[in-house]
Amino acid sequence: GKPQLFPPCWKCCTTADYVEQEEAEEEQAASVVPEQLRPLPVGPVRPGSASQRLIIAVSAEPDADEDGMDTAAPEEHEQEFQQGQQLPAGQVVDDRLEQQQQLQQLGLQHQLQMQQAQEPHSEFADHRLQGGASEGGVDVSAVAKEAAAAAEAAEREAAAREAAEREGAAREAAREAAAREAAAREAAAREVAAREAREAAAREAAARE
């Protein structure tokens, strides 16, 4: 029921020994440099590179005397702060990773160019051929212009055919309307003639009676 002020072997240890051991452990823990404060293993660092700026910003520790008081001048703190501000958020630390990303981008661009070259009739190839380059002794710019002119001519021809079809349909509709009107006039004339014939027959019958 006694309070646990010391380790289970408190009967064999004195208070001074335990305090001395605890202080030694604290000093050993304080002497270990944290992982985030260690210089990054990036190999040779180029002066002025992102790796050097990050190492300077992270590894910089304030100057302190034996009592723990900071002895660094305000100008040094301002310089360290500016060096830290020069690093934008999300920047790649290792320059080799940046080079790898650039190589990957170049590879993707080359793959896209090869795909465009395999599709000469695609929209991407039309834009690519407008640069005026020469392939196999042929001016691809002239070829692109000829293809564009042919496409415009085909569009104009299709528009002319469509206009002619619309005009023909309008003429056909007008002919049908005229035919219906003529048939209506003919039917009205026949009806008038039949009525006149009936009236004449009625008058003749009345005269005989």
PyRosetta script that sets phi, psi and omega in degrees:
from pyrosetta import init, pose_from_sequence

init()
pose = pose_from_sequence("GKPQLFPPCWKCCTTADYVEQEEAEEEQAASVVPEQLRPLPVGPVRPGSASQRLIIAVSAEPDADEDGMDTAAPEEHEQEFQQGQQLPAGQVVDDRLEQQQQLQQLGLQHQLQMQQAQEPHSEFADHRLQGGASEGGVDVSAVAKEAAAAAEAAEREAAAREAAEREGAAREAAREAAAREAAAREAAAREVAAREAREAAAREAAARE")
pose.set_psi(1, 5.3)
pose.set_omega(1, 179.6)
pose.set_phi(2, -78.9)
pose.set_psi(2, 148.2)
pose.set_omega(2, 178.5)
pose.set_phi(3, -65.8)
pose.set_psi(3, 141.9)
pose.set_omega(3, -178.3)
pose.set_phi(4, -84.3)
pose.set_psi(4, 79.3)
pose.set_omega(4, 178.1)
pose.set_phi(5, -83.1)
pose.set_psi(5, -21.9)
pose.set_omega(5, -176.4)
pose.set_phi(6, -134.1)
pose.set_psi(6, 173.7)
pose.set_omega(6, 176.8)
pose.set_phi(7, -59.3)
pose.set_psi(7, 168.8)
pose.set_omega(7, -179.0)
pose.set_phi(8, -54.0)
pose.set_psi(8, -26.0)
pose.set_omega(8, -179.7)
pose.set_phi(9, -92.2)
pose.set_psi(9, 36.3)
pose.set_omega(9, -175.3)
pose.set_phi(10, -64.7)
pose.set_psi(10, -20.9)
pose.set_omega(10, 179.1)
pose.set_phi(11, -70.9)
pose.set_psi(11, -25.1)
pose.set_omega(11, -176.0)
pose.set_phi(12, -96.5)
pose.set_psi(12, -7.4)
pose.set_omega(12, -174.5)
pose.set_phi(13, -118.3)
pose.set_psi(13, 150.4)
pose.set_omega(13, 174.8)
pose.set_phi(14, -97.5)
pose.set_psi(14, 164.2)
pose.set_omega(14, -179.8)
pose.set_phi(15, -64.3)
pose.set_psi(15, -38.8)
pose.set_omega(15, -178.8)
pose.set_phi(16, -65.0)
pose.set_psi(16, -42.9)
pose.set_omega(16, 178.7)
pose.set_phi(17, -61.4)
pose.set_psi(17, -43.1)
pose.set_omega(17, -177.7)
pose.set_phi(18, -66.6)
pose.set_psi(18, -41.9)
pose.set_omega(18, 178.9)
pose.set_phi(19, -65.0)
pose.set_psi(19, -40.5)
pose.set_omega(19, 179.1)
pose.set_phi(20, -63.9)
pose.set_psi(20, -41.8)
pose.set_omega(20, 178.3)
pose.set_phi(21, -64.2)
pose.set_psi(21, -39.7)
pose.set_omega(21, 180.0)
pose.set_phi(22, -65.5)
pose.set_psi(22, -40.8)
pose.set_omega(22, 178.1)
pose.set_phi(23, -65.4)
pose.set_psi(23, -37.7)
pose.set_omega(23, 178.2)
pose.set_phi(24, -63.7)
pose.set_psi(24, -41.2)
pose.set_omega(24, 178.4)
pose.set_phi(25, -65.0)
pose.set_psi(25, -39.0)
pose.set_omega(25, 178.5)
pose.set_phi(26, -65.5)
pose.set_psi(26, -40.4)
pose.set_omega(26, 177.9)
pose.set_phi(27, -64.5)
pose.set_psi(27, -40.1)
pose.set_omega(27, 178.6)
pose.set_phi(28, -65.0)
pose.set_psi(28, -40.6)
pose.set_omega(28, 178.7)
pose.set_phi(29, -67.1)
pose.set_psi(29, -34.9)
pose.set_omega(29, -179.6)
pose.set_phi(30, -72.7)
pose.set_psi(30, -25.9)
pose.set_omega(30, -179.2)
pose.set_phi(31, -76.9)
pose.set_psi(31, -15.3)
pose.set_omega(31, -179.8)
pose.set_phi(32, -78.6)
pose.set_psi(32, 127.1)
pose.set_omega(32, 179.3)
pose.set_phi(33, -79.4)
pose.set_psi(33, 126.3)
pose.set_omega(33, 177.7)
pose.set_phi(34, -59.0)
pose.set_psi(34, 156.4)
pose.set_omega(34, -176.8)
pose.set_phi(35, -62.3)
pose.set_psi(35, -38.5)
pose.set_omega(35, -176.5)
pose.set_phi(36, -72.1)
pose.set_psi(36, -14.7)
pose.set_omega(36, 179.4)
pose.set_phi(37, -96.4)
pose.set_psi(37, -4.1)
pose.set_omega(37, 180.0)
pose.set_phi(38, -79.0)
pose.set_psi(38, 146.4)
pose.set_omega(38, 176.1)
pose.set_phi(39, -61.4)
pose.set_psi(39, 141.7)
pose.set_omega(39, -178.1)
pose.set_phi(40, -74.6)
pose.set_psi(40, 135.6)
pose.set_omega(40, 179.8)
pose.set_phi(41, -80.7)
pose.set_psi(41, 75.0)
pose.set_omega(41, -178.2)
pose.set_phi(42, -103.8)
pose.set_psi(42, 8.8)
pose.set_omega(42, -179.7)
pose.set_phi(43, 77.4)
pose.set_psi(43, -153.2)
pose.set_omega(43, 179.1)
pose.set_phi(44, -62.8)
pose.set_psi(44, 127.5)
pose.set_omega(44, -177.7)
pose.set_phi(45, -104.8)
pose.set_psi(45, 126.1)
pose.set_omega(45, 179.2)
pose.set_phi(46, -74.2)
pose.set_psi(46, 140.8)
pose.set_omega(46, 178.3)
pose.set_phi(47, -62.7)
pose.set_psi(47, 133.4)
pose.set_omega(47, 178.8)
pose.set_phi(48, 81.8)
pose.set_psi(48, 1.6)
pose.set_omega(48, -179.8)
pose.set_phi(49, -77.7)
pose.set_psi(49, 171.6)
pose.set_omega(49, 179.4)
pose.set_phi(50, -65.3)
pose.set_psi(50, -34.3)
pose.set_omega(50, -179.9)
pose.set_phi(51, -65.0)
pose.set_psi(51, -43.2)
pose.set_omega(51, -179.1)
pose.set_phi(52, -66.0)
pose.set_psi(52, -40.0)
pose.set_omega(52, 179.7)
pose.set_phi(53, -64.1)
pose.set_psi(53, -40.0)
pose.set_omega(53, -179.6)
pose.set_phi(54, -68.8)
pose.set_psi(54, -40.1)
pose.set_omega(54, 179.0)
pose.set_phi(55, -63.1)
pose.set_psi(55, -40.6)
pose.set_omega(55, 179.3)
pose.set_phi(56, -65.5)
pose.set_psi(56, -41.5)
pose.set_omega(56, -176.4)
pose.set_phi(57, -70.7)
pose.set_psi(57, -36.8)
pose.set_omega(57, -175.4)
pose.set_phi(58, -84.1)
pose.set_psi(58, -41.7)
pose.set_omega(58, -175.2)
pose.set_phi(59, -80.4)
pose.set_psi(59, -10.7)
pose.set_omega(59, -178.0)
pose.set_phi(60, -69.4)
pose.set_psi(60, 123.4)
pose.set_omega(60, 178.6)
pose.set_phi(61, -115.2)
pose.set_psi(61, 144.9)
pose.set_omega(61, 179.1)
pose.set_phi(62, -65.8)
pose.set_psi(62, 141.7)
pose.set_omega(62, 176.3)
pose.set_phi(63, -70.7)
pose.set_psi(63, 132.4)
pose.set_omega(63, -177.6)
pose.set_phi(64, -138.2)
pose.set_psi(64, 150.9)
pose.set_omega(64, 176.1)
pose.set_phi(65, -91.6)
pose.set_psi(65, -168.6)
pose.set_omega(65, -176.9)
pose.set_phi(66, -66.9)
pose.set_psi(66, -28.4)
pose.set_omega(66, -179.0)
pose.set_phi(67, -84.7)
pose.set_psi(67, 0.5)
pose.set_omega(67, -179.8)
pose.set_phi(68, 87.8)
pose.set_psi(68, 7.1)
pose.set_omega(68, -179.5)
pose.set_phi(69, -84.5)
pose.set_psi(69, 139.3)
pose.set_omega(69, -179.3)
pose.set_phi(70, -76.8)
pose.set_psi(70, 122.8)
pose.set_omega(70, -179.1)
pose.set_phi(71, -106.3)
pose.set_psi(71, 5.9)
pose.set_omega(71, -178.6)
pose.set_phi(72, -72.8)
pose.set_psi(72, 144.8)
pose.set_omega(72, 179.8)
pose.set_phi(73, -74.6)
pose.set_psi(73, 155.9)
pose.set_omega(73, 177.5)
pose.set_phi(74, -59.2)
pose.set_psi(74, -32.7)
pose.set_omega(74, 179.3)
pose.set_phi(75, -63.6)
pose.set_psi(75, -37.2)
pose.set_omega(75, 178.8)
pose.set_phi(76, -66.0)
pose.set_psi(76, -41.6)
pose.set_omega(76, 177.1)
pose.set_phi(77, -62.1)
pose.set_psi(77, -40.1)
pose.set_omega(77, 179.4)
pose.set_phi(78, -64.3)
pose.set_psi(78, -41.0)
pose.set_omega(78, 178.3)
pose.set_phi(79, -63.5)
pose.set_psi(79, -44.5)
pose.set_omega(79, 178.5)
pose.set_phi(80, -63.2)
pose.set_psi(80, -38.4)
pose.set_omega(80, 179.6)
pose.set_phi(81, -65.1)
pose.set_psi(81, -42.0)
pose.set_omega(81, 178.6)
pose.set_phi(82, -65.4)
pose.set_psi(82, -38.6)
pose.set_omega(82, 177.0)
pose.set_phi(83, -62.9)
pose.set_psi(83, -38.1)
pose.set_omega(83, 177.4)
pose.set_phi(84, -69.0)
pose.set_psi(84, -33.7)
pose.set_omega(84, -179.7)
pose.set_phi(85, -73.1)
pose.set_psi(85, -17.7)
pose.set_omega(85, -179.3)
pose.set_phi(86, -71.8)
pose.set_psi(86, -12.1)
pose.set_omega(86, -178.5)
pose.set_phi(87, -93.3)
pose.set_psi(87, 109.0)
pose.set_omega(87, 177.5)
pose.set_phi(88, -70.5)
pose.set_psi(88, 157.1)
pose.set_omega(88, -178.7)
pose.set_phi(89, -68.1)
pose.set_psi(89, 139.2)
pose.set_omega(89, 176.4)
pose.set_phi(90, 80.5)
pose.set_psi(90, 7.2)
pose.set_omega(90, 180.0)
pose.set_phi(91, -73.3)
pose.set_psi(91, 142.3)
pose.set_omega(91, 180.0)
pose.set_phi(92, -72.2)
pose.set_psi(92, 131.3)
pose.set_omega(92, -175.9)
pose.set_phi(93, -76.4)
pose.set_psi(93, -50.3)
pose.set_omega(93, -175.3)
pose.set_phi(94, -81.6)
pose.set_psi(94, 125.0)
pose.set_omega(94, 179.2)
pose.set_phi(95, -65.4)
pose.set_psi(95, -25.8)
pose.set_omega(95, 178.4)
pose.set_phi(96, -66.4)
pose.set_psi(96, -34.5)
pose.set_omega(96, 175.6)
pose.set_phi(97, -65.8)
pose.set_psi(97, -37.9)
pose.set_omega(97, 177.1)
pose.set_phi(98, -63.4)
pose.set_psi(98, -44.0)
pose.set_omega(98, 178.3)
pose.set_phi(99, -62.4)
pose.set_psi(99, -38.9)
pose.set_omega(99, 179.0)
pose.set_phi(100, -64.3)
pose.set_psi(100, -41.2)
pose.set_omega(100, 177.9)
pose.set_phi(101, -64.6)
pose.set_psi(101, -39.6)
pose.set_omega(101, 177.9)
pose.set_phi(102, -63.4)
pose.set_psi(102, -41.8)
pose.set_omega(102, 177.9)
pose.set_phi(103, -63.4)
pose.set_psi(103, -39.8)
pose.set_omega(103, 177.7)
pose.set_phi(104, -63.4)
pose.set_psi(104, -40.7)
pose.set_omega(104, 178.0)
pose.set_phi(105, -63.9)
pose.set_psi(105, -41.8)
pose.set_omega(105, 177.0)
pose.set_phi(106, -62.4)
pose.set_psi(106, -38.6)
pose.set_omega(106, 177.8)
pose.set_phi(107, -63.8)
pose.set_psi(107, -41.3)
pose.set_omega(107, 178.0)
pose.set_phi(108, -64.9)
pose.set_psi(108, -40.1)
pose.set_omega(108, 178.0)
pose.set_phi(109, -63.8)
pose.set_psi(109, -41.8)
pose.set_omega(109, 178.5)
pose.set_phi(110, -63.5)
pose.set_psi(110, -41.2)
pose.set_omega(110, 178.6)
pose.set_phi(111, -63.1)
pose.set_psi(111, -39.6)
pose.set_omega(111, 178.6)
pose.set_phi(112, -65.9)
pose.set_psi(112, -39.9)
pose.set_omega(112, 178.1)
pose.set_phi(113, -64.4)
pose.set_psi(113, -40.3)
pose.set_omega(113, 177.6)
pose.set_phi(114, -63.8)
pose.set_psi(114, -40.4)
pose.set_omega(114, 178.8)
pose.set_phi(115, -65.1)
pose.set_psi(115, -39.2)
pose.set_omega(115, 178.2)
pose.set_phi(116, -66.6)
pose.set_psi(116, -36.9)
pose.set_omega(116, 179.2)
pose.set_phi(117, -66.5)
pose.set_psi(117, -30.9)
pose.set_omega(117, 178.7)
pose.set_phi(118, -77.6)
pose.set_psi(118, -12.2)
pose.set_omega(118, 178.9)
pose.set_phi(119, -120.4)
pose.set_psi(119, 79.2)
pose.set_omega(119, -175.2)
pose.set_phi(120, -69.4)
pose.set_psi(120, -20.3)
pose.set_omega(120, -177.2)
pose.set_phi(121, -96.9)
pose.set_psi(121, 6.8)
pose.set_omega(121, -177.7)
pose.set_phi(122, -83.4)
pose.set_psi(122, 167.3)
pose.set_omega(122, 179.1)
pose.set_phi(123, -65.9)
pose.set_psi(123, -36.0)
pose.set_omega(123, 179.5)
pose.set_phi(124, -65.1)
pose.set_psi(124, -39.4)
pose.set_omega(124, 180.0)
pose.set_phi(125, -66.5)
pose.set_psi(125, -35.9)
pose.set_omega(125, 177.7)
pose.set_phi(126, -61.3)
pose.set_psi(126, -42.7)
pose.set_omega(126, 177.0)
pose.set_phi(127, -67.2)
pose.set_psi(127, -36.5)
pose.set_omega(127, -178.5)
pose.set_phi(128, -68.4)
pose.set_psi(128, -33.1)
pose.set_omega(128, -176.5)
pose.set_phi(129, -79.1)
pose.set_psi(129, -4.5)
pose.set_omega(129, -178.8)
pose.set_phi(130, -82.3)
pose.set_psi(130, 1.1)
pose.set_omega(130, -176.7)
pose.set_phi(131, -79.5)
pose.set_psi(131, -12.0)
pose.set_omega(131, 179.6)
pose.set_phi(132, 83.4)
pose.set_psi(132, 16.3)
pose.set_omega(132, -179.4)
pose.set_phi(133, -76.2)
pose.set_psi(133, 168.4)
pose.set_omega(133, -179.1)
pose.set_phi(134, -121.7)
pose.set_psi(134, 127.8)
pose.set_omega(134, 178.5)
pose.set_phi(135, -125.4)
pose.set_psi(135, 117.6)
pose.set_omega(135, 178.0)
pose.set_phi(136, 66.1)
pose.set_psi(136, 30.5)
pose.set_omega(136, 179.9)
pose.set_phi(137, 80.2)
pose.set_psi(137, 4.3)
pose.set_omega(137, -178.3)
pose.set_phi(138, -109.4)
pose.set_psi(138, 131.0)
pose.set_omega(138, 178.3)
pose.set_phi(139, -76.0)
pose.set_psi(139, 106.7)
pose.set_omega(139, -176.6)
pose.set_phi(140, -68.4)
pose.set_psi(140, -24.8)
pose.set_omega(140, 177.1)
pose.set_phi(141, -65.3)
pose.set_psi(141, -43.3)
pose.set_omega(141, 177.7)
pose.set_phi(142, -64.6)
pose.set_psi(142, -39.8)
pose.set_omega(142, 178.1)
pose.set_phi(143, -62.1)
pose.set_psi(143, -41.4)
pose.set_omega(143, 179.2)
pose.set_phi(144, -64.9)
pose.set_psi(144, -41.1)
pose.set_omega(144, 178.3)
pose.set_phi(145, -63.6)
pose.set_psi(145, -42.3)
pose.set_omega(145, 178.2)
pose.set_phi(146, -62.8)
pose.set_psi(146, -41.3)
pose.set_omega(146, 178.6)
pose.set_phi(147, -64.3)
pose.set_psi(147, -40.8)
pose.set_omega(147, 178.5)
pose.set_phi(148, -65.2)
pose.set_psi(148, -40.7)
pose.set_omega(148, 178.2)
pose.set_phi(149, -64.3)
pose.set_psi(149, -40.9)
pose.set_omega(149, 178.1)
pose.set_phi(150, -63.7)
pose.set_psi(150, -40.0)
pose.set_omega(150, 178.7)
pose.set_phi(151, -64.6)
pose.set_psi(151, -41.6)
pose.set_omega(151, 177.9)
pose.set_phi(152, -64.3)
pose.set_psi(152, -40.7)
pose.set_omega(152, 178.4)
pose.set_phi(153, -63.0)
pose.set_psi(153, -41.6)
pose.set_omega(153, 178.1)
pose.set_phi(154, -63.5)
pose.set_psi(154, -39.3)
pose.set_omega(154, 177.9)
pose.set_phi(155, -64.7)
pose.set_psi(155, -42.1)
pose.set_omega(155, 178.5)
pose.set_phi(156, -63.6)
pose.set_psi(156, -41.4)
pose.set_omega(156, 179.0)
pose.set_phi(157, -63.7)
pose.set_psi(157, -41.6)
pose.set_omega(157, 178.4)
pose.set_phi(158, -65.0)
pose.set_psi(158, -39.4)
pose.set_omega(158, 177.9)
pose.set_phi(159, -65.1)
pose.set_psi(159, -39.2)
pose.set_omega(159, 178.1)
pose.set_phi(160, -64.8)
pose.set_psi(160, -42.2)
pose.set_omega(160, 177.9)
pose.set_phi(161, -61.9)
pose.set_psi(161, -41.9)
pose.set_omega(161, -179.8)
pose.set_phi(162, -64.1)
pose.set_psi(162, -40.3)
pose.set_omega(162, 178.0)
pose.set_phi(163, -65.1)
pose.set_psi(163, -40.8)
pose.set_omega(163, 178.4)
pose.set_phi(164, -64.0)
pose.set_psi(164, -40.1)
pose.set_omega(164, 178.1)
pose.set_phi(165, -64.0)
pose.set_psi(165, -40.8)
pose.set_omega(165, 177.7)
pose.set_phi(166, -64.0)
pose.set_psi(166, -41.4)
pose.set_omega(166, 178.8)
pose.set_phi(167, -63.8)
pose.set_psi(167, -42.4)
pose.set_omega(167, 177.3)
pose.set_phi(168, -63.0)
pose.set_psi(168, -40.5)
pose.set_omega(168, 177.9)
pose.set_phi(169, -63.8)
pose.set_psi(169, -37.5)
pose.set_omega(169, 178.1)
pose.set_phi(170, -65.9)
pose.set_psi(170, -42.2)
pose.set_omega(170, 178.1)
pose.set_phi(171, -63.4)
pose.set_psi(171, -41.1)
pose.set_omega(171, 178.9)
pose.set_phi(172, -63.2)
pose.set_psi(172, -41.0)
pose.set_omega(172, 178.2)
pose.set_phi(173, -64.6)
pose.set_psi(173, -38.3)
pose.set_omega(173, 178.0)
pose.set_phi(174, -65.5)
pose.set_psi(174, -41.2)
pose.set_omega(174, 178.1)
pose.set_phi(175, -62.8)
pose.set_psi(175, -42.8)
pose.set_omega(175, 179.3)
pose.set_phi(176, -63.3)
pose.set_psi(176, -40.2)
pose.set_omega(176, 178.3)
pose.set_phi(177, -64.3)
pose.set_psi(177, -41.6)
pose.set_omega(177, 178.4)
pose.set_phi(178, -64.5)
pose.set_psi(178, -39.8)
pose.set_omega(178, 179.1)
pose.set_phi(179, -64.6)
pose.set_psi(179, -42.0)
pose.set_omega(179, 177.9)
pose.set_phi(180, -63.7)
pose.set_psi(180, -39.5)
pose.set_omega(180, 178.7)
pose.set_phi(181, -64.5)
pose.set_psi(181, -41.7)
pose.set_omega(181, 178.7)
pose.set_phi(182, -64.7)
pose.set_psi(182, -40.9)
pose.set_omega(182, 178.6)
pose.set_phi(183, -63.9)
pose.set_psi(183, -38.0)
pose.set_omega(183, 178.5)
pose.set_phi(184, -66.0)
pose.set_psi(184, -41.1)
pose.set_omega(184, 178.4)
pose.set_phi(185, -64.3)
pose.set_psi(185, -41.4)
pose.set_omega(185, 178.8)
pose.set_phi(186, -63.0)
pose.set_psi(186, -41.4)
pose.set_omega(186, 178.5)
pose.set_phi(187, -64.8)
pose.set_psi(187, -39.0)
pose.set_omega(187, 178.3)
pose.set_phi(188, -65.4)
pose.set_psi(188, -39.9)
pose.set_omega(188, 178.8)
pose.set_phi(189, -64.9)
pose.set_psi(189, -42.0)
pose.set_omega(189, 178.0)
pose.set_phi(190, -62.4)
pose.set_psi(190, -39.5)
pose.set_omega(190, 179.9)
pose.set_phi(191, -64.9)
pose.set_psi(191, -40.2)
pose.set_omega(191, 178.3)
pose.set_phi(192, -65.2)
pose.set_psi(192, -42.5)
pose.set_omega(192, 179.4)
pose.set_phi(193, -64.0)
pose.set_psi(193, -41.9)
pose.set_omega(193, 179.1)
pose.set_phi(194, -64.1)
pose.set_psi(194, -39.5)
pose.set_omega(194, 179.8)
pose.set_phi(195, -66.4)
pose.set_psi(195, -41.3)
pose.set_omega(195, 178.4)
pose.set_phi(196, -64.6)
pose.set_psi(196, -37.1)
pose.set_omega(196, 178.8)
pose.set_phi(197, -65.7)
pose.set_psi(197, -41.0)
pose.set_omega(197, 178.6)
pose.set_phi(198, -64.5)
pose.set_psi(198, -40.7)
pose.set_omega(198, 179.4)
pose.set_phi(199, -65.4)
pose.set_psi(199, -40.5)
pose.set_omega(199, 178.9)
pose.set_phi(200, -64.8)
pose.set_psi(200, -41.1)
pose.set_omega(200, 178.9)
pose.set_phi(201, -64.7)
pose.set_psi(201, -37.3)
pose.set_omega(201, 179.3)
pose.set_phi(202, -67.2)
pose.set_psi(202, -40.4)
pose.set_omega(202, 179.2)
pose.set_phi(203, -65.7)
pose.set_psi(203, -40.6)
pose.set_omega(203, 178.8)
pose.set_phi(204, -63.9)
pose.set_psi(204, -40.2)
pose.set_omega(204, 178.9)
pose.set_phi(205, -66.4)
pose.set_psi(205, -38.6)
pose.set_omega(205, 179.4)
pose.set_phi(206, -67.6)
pose.set_psi(206, -35.8)
pose.set_omega(206, 179.1)
pose.set_phi(207, -67.9)
pose.set_psi(207, -37.3)
pose.set_omega(207, 178.7)
pose.set_phi(208, -66.5)
pose.set_psi(208, -37.1)
pose.set_omega(208, 179.8)
pose.set_phi(209, -69.0)
pose.dump_pdb("model.pdb")
